[in-house]
Amino acid sequence: MFESSFKNFNINLTSVNPRHTFSCGDIVTGTLSFDLTKETKITAITMALTGNVNVHWSTGSGGKKRRRRQFSAKINLFNLKSVILQDNIAVGGPPKLLSGTHVYPFTCHIPHGDYPSSFHGIHGRVQYLLTVSIDRPWHFAKTFETELNFLDRISNRPELWAPLSGSNSMQVCCLCWASGPVELTATLDKKAFLRGETVKVTCEINNASTRTVTPKVRLKERQTYYTHGRHNRNSGTRNLVSQNGEPINANTPDVHKELLLMIPSNTHLTISNCPILEVDYMIEVSLDVRGSSDVTVRCPIIIYDNNIYNQLPPPS
């Protein structure tokens, strides 16, 4: 059996940066190694570098009255193949490898393109795999794989570093008469943020009502999955982190508040360049009005990684 003659198979990647991440255009180098317990014939050792997006979800309970429906889609981003070891029939057929440790270096090039970052979500994933296959005469091929952490590079668009601002207001009613308005203007310093970075939200609040209001800020993530052509979709939103400010008393005009919200370091990166899978983020700023509905301002943001920026510093 394969396991009886092959031991300690490893795919060792050479890191291009301290975070062990890769991006389009990078050269992937490394070695594959294994131990043989006895002399073994090898037909071929091949390697494939692939990028794939897969989504799948279902609806319905599957009962008699409601049939379960399955939805899925797949995109092959690229599929590159190379040969590490090949038999040569002209010189006697498959080579025999002696017992002991065998090490083979390899090099492959991630193609240039607009590819989404690696992602593992509830109903889909974006995966970049390096797969090694070993073929022997009269045996099924044995495969080994390792996943690359791929990061999409964002472009240096000026709007990513420009302030974001939004306003909203509401006339608060009190029994049979109207109270004064509640007005909120929320401003962010920029649109693009790193994982682990602290977002400063500046709030200008005018509380001319007879109610106490409390400012709140949330980071919301939305994952959306599509079938091809986007004829069907599955979308879900969740709150990742939130922060409350101090309450503002009734009839208090021209209040300036700053709220700080740290983006979790394990947050997924924004994905906006894939036709069947999207991940987007929003800073939601609201005033919780006692006894009434909230006044809300939503600011869409982009979350990126400092290893995927295009090396140009953001405007100061």
N, C-alpha and C positions, 0 to 999 in steps of 0.2 A: 504494500500500500504506500501511497505518497507520504503519509505521516511517518512511516517507518524508516524511510531513507532521507527525507528532508527535515531539517530541524532549524530552529532559530532564524526564520525568514524575517528580514527587516527591510523596510524602505526608509532610507535616511535622507532627508532633504536638507540642503544647505540654505540657511536663512539669509534672506536679502536685507533684513532689518531686525532689530531687537524684538519686534512683536511677532515675528514669524508669519507675516502676511505677504500676499502677492497681489499684483494688479496687472492690467493688460500691458503687454509689451515686455514684461519681466522674463528673464531667462531663469528657468527652473533647473537646478543642478542637484546632484546627489549621488548616492550609491544604493544598490540593492545587494544584499548579502544573505547567504544561507550556508548551512553546514550539510554535507552529505555523509551519511554513515557507511555508504558503500559506493562502488563505482556504478554510475548511472548514465544511461543514454538520454540525451535531450534533443528533441526535434527542433525546438525554437523557444526563445524567450522574447516576448514582445511586450511593448508598453503602449498604453493609450492615455492621453490627457483629454478629458471630456468636461464640458460644462452643460448642465441640464437644469431646467425648471419643471417641476411637477406640482400640480394642484389636484386635490380630490376632496369632495364632500358629498354628503347625502342629505336628503330631506324626507320627511314622513316617518311614521312609526313602524311601518312594515306590517300593520295589522290588516284585517279584512277590508276595512272601509278606507284605508289610506295606504296606497302602495308606496313603498320606499323607492325614491329616485336617486340615481347615482350620477354625479357630475365629475368630470375630470378633463384635464388638458395637460399637454407636455410640449416643451420647446427644447430642441437641441441647439445649444449656442455654438458649440464647435466640437469636433471629434478628431483629434490628431493621433496618428499611430506611427510607431517606429519599431525597428527590430534591434534588439540587443545581442542576440545570439541566434544564428540560423544554421541548419545543417547544410552540407554541401554534398549532394548526391555524386558529383563528379569525382570526389576524392574518398568515397567509401561510405556515404550515408551519415546518420546522426552521430555527432561526436560523443565520446564517452568522457564524462567528468569524473575525476578521481575523488575518492573520499577525502573529506577535509573541508576547510572554509573556502568559499568562493565569493569574490567581490567584483561587481561590475559597475563602473560609473555610467551615468546617463545625463543627458542634457536635452531639454525641450524648451520651446519658446511659446509663451502664452500670446496668442494673436492679439493684435490691436482691434478694438471694437468697443461698442457701447454696451457693456455687460453689467448686470446688477450684482450687488454685493452678496456674499454668502448669507443664507438665511434659512432658519428652521422654525416654521410656524405651526399653527394649529391645523391648517388644512393644506399646507404646501411647503415647498423647500426650494432653495437655489443651491445647487451643489457643484463643486469643482473637484473631480476625482482623478487621481493618478493610479492607474490599474496595471499591474504586471501579471502576465499569463505565462505559465510554464507548460509546454507541450512535450509529452513523451510518447514513444511508439506504443500503440495499443492501450493507451490510457486516456481518460478524460482530462482535459486541461484543468490545471489548478490555478486559481486567480487570487491575488492579494491586492488590496487597495488602501490608499490613504487619502484623506480629504485635505484639500488646500483651503486656507482661510483667505478668500478673495475679497478685496475691497475695491469698490468703484471710485474712481477719481472724479471729484466735482470740478466744474470749471470756475474760473475766476470772474464770475459775473458781478458787476458792480452792485446789483440789487441785493445780493446776499449780505452785503456789509452796510447797507443803508438802513436807517431806523424804520421800524414798523409802528403804525399807530392806527387806532380805531376808536370810535365813539358810539355811545348809545345812551338813551334816556328813557324815562318812563314817568308818566303822571300817576301819582299814587292817589287812590281813592280812599276816603275815610267815611264810611256809612253813606250818607246821601250827598256829601259834598266832596269836592276834589281837594286833595292836599297839594302841596308844592311838588315840583318835579325832583326826581333823582337822576343825576347826570354823571356819566363816567367816561373818561378818556384814558385809555391804556396805551403805553408806548414801550417798545423794546428797542434796545440799542442796535440790533441787527437781526437778520433772519437765519443765519447759519450758526450752529453751535456744535461744539465737541461733546462727546460723551464724557460725563464727569464735570462739565463746565457749569457754573452757576449763572442762571438767567436773572437779570435785574429787570423787574417790571415797575415802571413808574406810573402811578395812578393819580389823576386829577379828578377829584370828587366834589360834586356840589350836592349836598343833601338839604334841599329846601322843603322836605316833607316832614310829617309829624312822626316818622318812624325811625328807629335805630337801624343803621345799615352796617354790614360787616364785609370788607373786601376779602376775596378769596382768589387764589390762582391755582390752576391745575395744568399738568402736562398730560395730554391725551394721545393715545396711539390708536390708529385705525389700520387694520389689516383687511385687504380686499382681494378676493380670488375670483377669477373669471374663467369661463370656458372660451374657446376660440371664437373670435368675432364679438366677444363680450355679450353674447345672447343671454347668458345666465351669470349670476354673481352671488357671492357669499361675503358679507362684510360684518365685521365686529369691531367695537370700540371699547377701550378700557382706560381707566385712569391709572397712570403710573405713579404719580407723586402729587401732593397738594400742600398748600400752605395758607393759613388764615392770618389776616391782619387784625389790628385792634378795631373794635366797634367804633362807629362814628355816630354821635348823638344826633337827634332830630334838630332841624333848623341850623345846620352847621355848613356854611358855604366855604368854597375855595380851600379844600383840604388836599394837601400833597402827601402821598404815601409811596414808599418804595417797598416792594415785596421781593424776596430772593427765593429762587427755586433751583435746586441742584438737579441736573439731569443724571439719572442713574448710570453708572459706568457700564452696566450690562445691557443697556438699551440697544435694540436693533438699529441699524443704519437706515436712513430713508431710501426707499426704492421707488423710483418714478419712471424708470426706463425699461419696464417689462410689460408686455401686453396682457399677461395673464395673472400678474401678482403685483400688488402695490402695498407699500408701507409708508404712511404719512403721519405727521405729528402736528399738534396744535397746542398753543398756549391759550387757555381759556381763563379770562379774567372776569369775575362777576361780583356784583354787590348783592349780598343776601339781605333782602328787605324784610324786616319782621312783619309777618302777616300778609305778605304779598309775593308775587313772582319776582325772580331775580332780574337784574339788569346785567347783560352779558356782552362782552367783547371777545371775539376769537381772532387770534393771529396765527396763521400757518407758518411753521418753521421747518428747517432742514437740519437733520442730525448727521454729522459726518465724522470721520476719524482723522486724526492729525497725520497719519501715514498715507492718506490718500489725496491730500491737497496737492495741487499741481506745482508746488514749490514757490509760488509767487505769494509774498506776504499780502494780507488783506489791507485795504486802504486804511490809513490812520485817521 
